[in-house]
Every structure is written in C-alpha cells, then in structure tokens.
Amino acid sequence: MAMDKKKFLFVSLDGLISDIAWQIFKEGHEVKYYIEAQSEKDIGDGFVSKTNSWKDEVGWADIIVFDDVLGQGKKAEQLRKQGKLVIGGTAYTDMLEDDRSFGQEELKNAGVHIIPYQNFTSFDEAIAFVKTHPDRYVIKPSGEAQNVKQFLFVGEEEDGRDVLQILEAYKKAWSKKIKVFQLQKRIVGVEIAVGAFFNGKQFVYPINVNFEHKKLFPGNIGPSTGEMGTSMFWSAPNKIFNVTLGKMEEKLRDTGFVGYIDINCVVNGAGIYPLEFTARFGYPTISIQQEGILTPIGEFFYSLAKGEITKFKAKSGFQIGVRIVVPPFPFHDNKTFEVNSKDAVIIFKKPNREGVHIEDVKQVNGEWLVTGTSGVVLIVVGTGQTMKQAQQQVYARIQNILIPNMYYRKDIGDRWFEDSDKLHNWGYLREL
C-alpha cells in the first residue's frame, strides 16, 4: 500500500539535494525547495517548486529535510524540539564532520582505534615537526578551508620531503586562508567507507559499503575533486562497521540524530583506521543509494523521520554512480564557467533517462540546462549483480548523453577487482 501524499520541505545551503527533491516529487508528493546561496538559487528550477523563505513553510510541511552540516544540525534540532518530523543532523553531529579533531577524539572516546595526528595553527611549527619526525603524512585543513579540496595533500615520500615542500608553499600562499590544519600519519591500504541510516534511536539495516573515486582522471591521477564516482553495495553489519561507526550508536541516540552518517577508513592487514565522518547525505552517494533502496524514497524518508523503520529491502549486487562534469570543475572560476558551461543544453540522443540524476541543472521549456557555478551536472547510475554488469549499464547510459565539453571517469568500479580480494582475505566484509 502506497503512503498518502506528504508535504516535503527541503532546506539547502548550496543546492545539493535537488535530485532527491525531484525524485520525491515524481513519487507524487508535494515539494518545496529552498537554496540559501545566491549563486546557486536556480538549481532545480523547473523540476520542483521553490521557496525564498523556508521558515515561512515550516507550518506547511509534514517533513523537513536538511542537506548539510555547517550549522544546519542546530536548526534541525530546534525543529525536532517543536515536534516537527526532520531529517538532518544535530549540533553534535555537525561538529563530527566540521571539526576533524573533534571527530577523531569522539571515535577514540567510543573505543575506536584512530591514526595518530597533530593539529597545527602555524606552518613553521608543522615544518619543524616533520623535520624531527620524518614520515609519510597527509595535510588536512580544518574549518572552512577543509571544503577547498585542493588543499588536501597526501604525502608519498617516506622521509616527508614532499610534505615539507607543500608546507613551505602553503606558508607563502595560503597562511591567511588556512588557520588550522592537521598532519595525520599516512596509512597505506584500501580506502573504504561504511555508512548507515539512523532513525533517531538506532541504525537502520542494511548498511552501505562504498568506494569513492576522488581524483579527476582515470587511474586516480590529477587534482582531488569532491567526487567523480562511487561504487557500492548493501550489506548486513560487517566487521568494519562494527569496529567504527557501530560504536557511535549510543552517542547518536543521545543527540537524536536522524539521517545518514558515513565514515571512511583505510584498512590493511594490520587493522582498520577511520579517517573522517560525513554526518549527512553524501553527494552523489544518496542519488546512487536511491536506486538501490527498494522502498520509494519519500516513504523511506518519512518512516525514518518518524523513527519507525529499522530494516529495509535493498537491491542485491552493486550500484555505480558516475559524475558528469563540465569546466571549470573541480576548480572555481566564474569566467570559465560563464564562457564554457553556463546554460549549456543537456541532450539525450534517445528519450530514455533511466538512471539519470540531476545536480546543477534547471529545466526551461522542457530543455535541461547546466546552471549553478560548480560544473557538476549529472550523476548516472548503473546497477547489476556483478560490478562488471553495473559498469556496463552505467557506461551504456552515459553514451546516450551529450553536453558540450563534458568529462567523466571511465574506470569507476575498476578498483573493486583488486580491493575485494584484499578485503575478503583480511576478513573485513564478513557479515557478523
């Protein structure tokens, strides 16, 4: 039996949740969508109804969905106190993501083993530290600067030589912008994330196991991006989940978190090392998950916010999402965007749009156009019983799409063939 029509209010900082708002609208629910950032305001236009003041719509809404951290958790918490159904974080879970060191300390308090790290507010101190403790390190900015992906640097040299060069360069160029940063000892292994939905009281199963592909070019080369593609599967709680995210259940219950939370880890034969939290939906993760969750997403969200759902049915096999982008992604350059990408038409050679999810897109007179500022356009999803089948489906679907200057990675999912052997060998994917 289908759920009655509900009223969904989506509150967004930068227009990240457009696709899910659109999917829920297509399921027959009423949707109003608010985007705070002036430059991103027309994302989703023509797909869903918009509002210029989300606060005016709180009375109208049956359920309110927040799509980000950075202060949104506090708003979600206040609305829950007023008795509203809300999907979104809490002040506590926002901090897990926004303040890297806090996230690490909370893991430690929950009994999770963490990678040694140091916080610095001065580049000179960090340079002195690496000189006295030569090793491989990862440089991770904290606070606002952590959103600029280009600042993250992963050291390759055993003696830390490359990290020293980067710290010297940052000191000259970025000391005003990067106020606080972390040096984390670099662990070499397989990068894997485990995430789960939380209904305010407990984790909802199955969990999601996913593999992000952050570099711009195939073969994991080039600048770091927010994300170029993700492969995933659904699983009963496994060893990685149980020794990391699973241990946070009590803390999440105490703060009344409702939504999705994910932790990425590096694992090797010696152990499981958590890196950082994403205490909100992942983008493009949630759009790929929507294809794998067999309950309609509107109904799923509603029962999650009510705290009623504890289990759901998901597709077996694998899902892959590939991000299609245009210049200047992953960089921000308004001029390049204006000249090359703004209002570019998205053409479908055949009318089939299965597996196609929108990011920075608007619809005008039935045409899909590129909008926003970032150059992320679509997420195309493929599913299959094997990773190979999911790959074949997603890349066949991309062949149907034409956007001037578009680019995407052709190797999303390839990592799995080697990674899975290691993960099985180490026993980390066993369902417990």
N, C-alpha and C positions, 0 to 999 in steps of 0.2 A: 504493500500500500504506500503510495507516494505521500510525502509530507505536505501539509497545507502550505499555501503560498506565504512566504515571510518577507519582512522588510529588512534588507541588509544595508548598513551604513559603513562604507569603507573610508578609513582615515589614513592618509598617506603623507609622508614628508616629500618624497620625490617621484611619486607615481610608479612605485614598484609593483603594486598589487593589481594592476589593470586587468591582467589576463584572468585572474580568479574572479574578479568582479564581473567580467564578461561571461565567464563560464556559468556563474550562478544566475546571472540574468537569463542566459539561454535555457536554464533549467526551469524558468517560469517564475522566478522570484522578483520582487521589486528591489531595485538597487539605486542607491545614491552614493556618489563617489567624490571625495574631497582631496585635492592635492595642494599642499602648502606652498611649495617652491614656485615662485612666479614664472621662472623659465621653463617649468615642466607642466604648466597648467593645462595645455591642450592634449596631453597624453590621454588616450582613451575616449576622446571626443567622438561622437557618432557611434560608439559601441555601447556606452552606458550613460545614464543621466548623471549630471554633475551637480555639485552644490558649492557655493562660495563660502558657506559657513557651516561647518559640521556641527557646531554646538547648537545651532538652531534646529537641527534634525534629530537630536538625541531623543526627544519625546516621540517622534515619528517611528523610530527604528525599533524592531524586535531584537536585533542583534547588531553589535558594533564590532568591527574588525580593524585592529591597528596593524600596520605592516612593518614597523621598525622599532629600533631601540632609541637611544639618544633622547630620553625624556618622555617617550610615548608610554612607557610602562607605568609611570606615575599617574598619567591620565586614565589609563585602563583600570588601575587600582581604585581610583576615586569613583569611577562609574560603577564598578562592581559593588562598592560600598553602598551606592544608591539603589542597588537591586537590579541593575541592567545586566543583560547577558553580553559578555565581552570576550572576544578572543584577542589576547595581547599580553604583554609582559607585566612585570611589576618593577618597582624601583630597584629591587634587589637583582632581578634577572637582567635588567638593562646594564647594571654595573658588571655583571659577569662577563658581558661582551665588551662594554665600552672601556673598562679598566682591566687591561690584560693581567696585571699583577694581582688584582683582587680575585679574578677568575682562578688564577693558579693557586692562590692561598686557600680559597674555598675548596678546591679539589683536595688539597693537602689536608685540610680540616676534616674532609669526608673520608679520609683514609686512602686517597688515590696517590700513587707514586708520580711525582712530577719531575720534569727535566730541570736541572739547575739553571738559574738565571740571575742576572743582576739588573737593577734599574739605575739609570744614569740621568742626570739633568745637565751634565757637562760633557762635551765631546773630548776635552783634554783628559778628563778622568777615565773615560772609556778607552782612549788610546793607551794610556798608561797601564790600564788593566790588561788589555790584550798583549801588550809588550811583556808584562810579567807572567801572564798565563797563556802562552801561545796555544791555540787550538782552533777547531772549526767553530764559527759562531753564526747565528742568524741575528741580523739587526732588525728590530721591530719597533717602529714608532708607536707611542701611546696617545690617547686622547684624540682630538680632531685629526691630527696628522696621520692616524692609522688608516684613514679612509683613502689616502693617496697611495695607491698600490705601488707606485714607482719607488717609494721609499724603502719598501721591504727588500732586504738583501740577504741572500743565502750564501754563506762562505763555502768555498770548495777546498781552499788550501789548508793542509794540516797545521802549518805554522801561523795561520791567521793573517798572512801577508795581505791578502785581498781585502779582508775586513778592515785592516789598518788604512789601506788606500781609500776605501769608501768613507770611513770615518773622517779622514782628513778632508776629503772633497765636501762632505756634508757640512763640516765645520765652517768651511768657507762660504758655501752657497745657501745652506738651509738652517743655520743656527737660530734664526728668528722664528722659523716655521715649526721646527721640531724642538719642543721644550722638554719632553720626557721621552726616553726610549729605553728599550730593553735589549740586553745581549743574552741570547739563550744559547746554551751549548747545542751544537747541531748533532742530531741523531740521524744516522743513515738507515733507511729501511723502506717499507711500503707505507705510503700515506693513504689512510682510510678514515672515513667518518661514519659514526653511528648516530642516529637521531631517532626521536620518537615524539609522538603527540602526547600531551599531558592534559588531563581533564579537570584540573584544579585539585584533584585528590590523589591521582595515581597515573602511571604511564599506561598508555593505550597500546595494545599489541595488534599486529606485528610491528617490530622496529624496522627502520630503514637503514640499509648499509649502502654507502655511496662513495664514489671515487670522483674527485673533482679534477679538472684539467685547466690549470690556471694560466699557462703560458700562451702567448698569442699564436705561435706557429706549431705545426705538427712536429712531433718528436720532442715536444716540451722545450722549445727554443724561443728566445725573444723576451719581450717585456712581460711582466706579470699583469694579468688583467683581473677584473673581478671574477670572471669565469668564462671559459669558452665552450664548456660542455661537461656533462655529468653522466656517469653510468651508475645504475643502482639495482638493488633487488630488495625484497621484503623478507624478513626472517623472524623466527622466534628469538627471544633474547639469547645472544651468544656471549662468548667469553669477553670479547672487547667491550660490549655494552655493560655487562655485569661488573667489570672492574673499573669502569669510568662513570658514564652517565647514570647507570643504575644506582650508584651510591648517592646520587643527588636527590633521590625521590623525596626524602623527608623534608629537605630544605625547600623544594618546590611546592610541596603540600603546605608547609607552614606559611608561605607567602601567597598561596592561592593562584599560582601561575596557570594560565590556560593558553595553549597554543602548541607550537612545535619548538623543540630545542635539540641542538645537534652539537657534537664535539668531534673535532678532527684530531687524529692521532698519527704518530709514526710508530710502526710496530716492526720488530725484528726478532731474531731467535732469542734475544736476551730479555725482551719484555715489551710492554705496551706503554707508550709515552704520550699523554694527552697534550695537545698544542693549545687549542683555544675553543671557546664557546661561540656558537651562533644562537642567541636566545630569541629567535623569531623565525619566520619562514625564511628559507634560503631562496635566492633568485639566481638561476632558473629552477632550483630544486622543487619548489611547490608546484610548478606547472607540470613537471615531469611526474611528480607523485600523483597529481590529479588524474593522470592517465592510468595509473596503477591501482588507485583506490576504486573498488567496485561500487561502493555506495555513492550516489550523487553528492558532489562536494558541498552543496548548500545544506543538505540534510546532515552530512558528516559534521560540518562546522557547527550547526545548530545543536546537535546532540553532544558535541564536545563542550560547547559553552555551557550547556545545562548540566554537564558532569555526568551524563547518563551512559555514554559509550565507553566500553572497556576493551572491546575487541572489534575488529572489522575485517572484511574479506578484501584481499588484495590479489592482483594478478600474480600468477607464478611466473618464473623465468625472470627476464631482465627488461629494464627500460633505459633508453638512452635519450638524452636531450642534447641537441647541438645548437649553439647560439649563432645566429646570422647577424653580422655586424657591418657597419659602413664607416668610412673615415669620419672623425679622427680617432675612433676607438682604438686602444684604451686610453688615449690622451684627451685632454680637454683643450679645444681650440675652436672658439666660436666661428672664426673666419673660415677655417677649413670646412667646418660643418655647414655653414651657410652656403658656401660655394659648391660643395660636392654632394651634400646629402639631404639638406632640408627640403621637405616636401617631395622627395623622390617617390615615384609611384612603385608600389609593390605589385608585380604582375604574376598571375598564376596561369601557366600555359594551358592546363586543363582546370575545369572549375573545382576539382577536388581539393578541399582544405583540411583533410583529416590529419590530426597530429600537429596542426599549426597553432602556435600560441603567440599572443602579441606581447611586445614590450613597449618601446616608444613609438607607438603608431596611433594615428587618428583616421577616422573614416569620413570622407567628404563625397557626397553624391555616389555612394557605393564603391568609391575607389579607396584603397588603403594607401596612406601616405606616411612617410617617415617624419617624425616630429621630435620634440624634446631637445636635448643638447648632447646626449652621450654617444649616440651612434649604435646603441643596441636595438635591434629591430624585432627579430622573431626568435622563438625557440621552437625547433622542430623536434618532435618526439617519435621514436620508433620503439616497438615492444616485440618480444619474441621469447620462445622457450630457451634459446641459447643466446649468448652475447652476439654471435655471428648473425643470427636471424634479426635481432634488434638493430644491428648495424645496417644490414641490407635494407630493412624497412625505412630507417631514418634517412639514409643517403638517397634512396629512391624518391622519397618525398621531397627532399631538397632539390632534386633535379627539376621539379615542377615550378620552382620559384625563380623569379628574375627580378633583381633590383640592381640598378646601375652601381658599380663599384663595390658590390657585396663581397665579403670574405667570411670564411668559416674554416674550422679544422676538420680534416678528413680522417683523422685517426682516433676519434673519441671511442673508447671501448677497447682499443688495442692493448692498453696496459693490463687489462684483466687476464690475458692469457698467461702472462708470466706471474703477475701478482697472485692469482688464485692458487697456483701451485705452492707458492711460499706460504700463503695464509693457511691453506689446508695442512701443509707439512707442519706448521707451528701449532696447529690445533685451535686457531682463533675463531674459526667460523662455525665451530660446533654449536648446535643449539642445545641449550642446557635444560 
